[in-house]
């Protein structure tokens, strides 16, 4: 983002909070929402994996006062001026995708009806997220900010599902355009009932919704009328109106790559429900998954981290098993996800945890704590399975430098993104071995952060009573030093892995290289495809002297 200090303009480029263009693909993000009553400590939590091959720069936006008449310039990807919108007198500080009032926003793109995209609309979804975080003190206010802005200036993106959280509530909102030249947007927002969890992953999730419950459901005036006008819904059909069936009808590809992730987040949170995989496998007549469910037990931050590190382990779709996982159980599947053989279309599984993740977060908003201490933005780069989440308090005024730099075209040990990518990519050579070494360091560091959290926060709370400025400095220093320490440890981890697993050997605790070969089950699969090639000659027997007799 670019700021022109001293001028009556404020420029937003068509990039997101992380100085990077977001991708508009159908399977690029996953989000999970946890209400106060569903969390172990009363936190409201949302998650967001922003998946795609790009390098994100984490950003901090300070709170600012703005003079009357200031305008915000909205520019396109190439820097061209698209239009201007009015600035507000005061904007709030933002760390990543969480503001100083503990409001956090995530999203997943569902695309929906392509004919509803409005080229004349000014505001893309990522601009709306940025502006809402700078202007809203609650999730409800964020919804109003976003919907008022598109009503006045127009919505430019395809279909989006937003997760919006504050210390008391979690909301899911879905939005799509009105078509070329249309006004505003089509949208509906629902408050997740307390004690429940919700999930979305690049597929519209809101079906039927109440029209007379403004405390829990908000929607645009045209949400049903536009669907009737476009022929997406027949009011004489006798069927209730469903947002998802009107604006994002299910497709086989989205079931397999999108509904499957929702199914897995839910089945891990509530095994007792025994949710059928039929819908995500495209079984005709199978019921879609509920918009929200009650988890079997209340979830901790650590539980949520584990849910976001999923490859369908323990199910028939476990990506670490079978010949497609290679000899060392790798869940990596290279793009494209779908391919054809003899006219038949096939698809790899698309997990929640993927090597294509650019960054992810878990936000923690807590109503019983003052905002500077209550909001924690747990942030990680690259694959959720092999990342390490660092705690960034929403009141901090600086960021760990390695997370703010890097160029995807040039490797650098100074960039957190490249350091984590190096470790994750190298691990794919002998995944089942190396991932254990990675998880050991990951568990140590994240466990340390979680164990220290009460102590850090007790100190910050005491400081807030007497010296608020010092409290902010304390939390900033803690967040920055821990983030920088994690990157240092990950560099050391990369050096350790390349030493221990050099040239296909595995060094033991004394540094001696050992030949461990391949798993027997994989060797059997190799022999099925080439039963004769690897046989030793049958005409001789090898004796102890090494000669054939």
Secondary structure, 3 states (H helix, E strand, C coil): CEECCCCCEEEECCCCCCCCCCCCCCCCEEEEEECHHHECCCCEEEEEEEECCCCCCCCEECCEECCCCCEEEEECCCCCEEEEEECCCEECCEECCEECCCCEEEEEEEECCHHHCCCCCCECHHHHHHHHHHHCCCHHHHHHHHHHHHHHHCECCCEEEEEEECCCCEEEEEEECCCCCCCCCEEEEEECCCCCEEEECCCCCCCCCCCCCCCCEEECCCCCHHHHHHCCCCHHHCCCCCHHHHHCCCCHHHHHHHHHHHHHHHHHHCHHHCCCCCCCCCCCCCCCCCCEECCCCCECHHHHHHHCCCCCCCCCCCCCCCHHHCCCCCCCCCCCCEEEECCEEEECCCCCCCCCEEEEEEEEECCCCCHHHHCEEEEEECCCCCCCCEEEECCCCCCCHHHHCCECCECCCCCHHHHHHHHHHHHHHHHHHHHHHHHHHHHHHHHHHHHHHHHHHHHHHHHHHHCHHHHHHHHHHHHHHHHHHHHHHHHHHHHHHHHHCHHHCEECCCCCEECCCCCHHHHHHHHHHCCCCCCCCCCCCECCCCCEC
